[in-house]
Amino acid sequence: EMPPTLQVKLLRALQSGEVRPVGSTQAITADVRVVAATNRDLEQMIRQGEFREDLFYRLNVIPVVLPPLRERREDIPRLAEHFLGQFAQRQGRALRLSPAAMDRLLRYPWPGNVRELENVMERTAILAQAESIEPDDLPPHVTAGLALGPAPNLGGQQTLAEAERIQIIQTLERCGRNHSRAAEALGIGRTTLWRKLREYGLDK
């Protein structure tokens, strides 16, 4: 998505090894190494005139191609356990994936790759009722092995708000309705917790 004018400036900086700070008339030497990443097909963009060919070859010195998650399923268990542990720790919980739940994760095609897996594990950690994650704790489209299309904005916002509300309720229950402990477990300040309690009608 880099505009053509910025592509020209980046190419010039890479070729000359110099940059000119905004507002300055003097160029300074920049001894840097550039690591660039994209999920776009740059060769196709070159053919369409959307990306400069000379910049492509300047950047494409040592290419590293990362296959989509569906083509490296052996990485799914380690990534899923990492993300689940990360989100569970924020809530002060110990969660684990059952073999049946892991089987569902391995069957799903993951069109959103690692970012989608991270999102699913966060949702699962928030909504899980027990320490052992079962297939029923996973989103329906994952357990069915089907990929979802883009969700409407309104639905996505509503689902996120409901998930946050449930997380707050569960955390308050675990902390014996102690707001200070609940805020700490949620990783937010007491003022923020009070605001969310009022927002979700939980302050009564």
Buried (B, 14 or more C-beta within 10 A) or exposed (E): EBEEEEBEEBBBBBEEEEBEEEEEEEBEEEEEEEEBEEEEEBEEBBEEEBBBEEBBEBBEEEEEEEEEBBEEBEEBEEBBBEBBBEBBEBBBBEBEBBEBBBEBBBEBBBEBBBEBBBEBBBBBBBBBEEEEBBBEBBBEEBBEEEBEEEEEEEEEEEEEEEBBBEBBBBBBEBBEEEEEBBBBBBEBEEEEBBEBBEEBEBEE
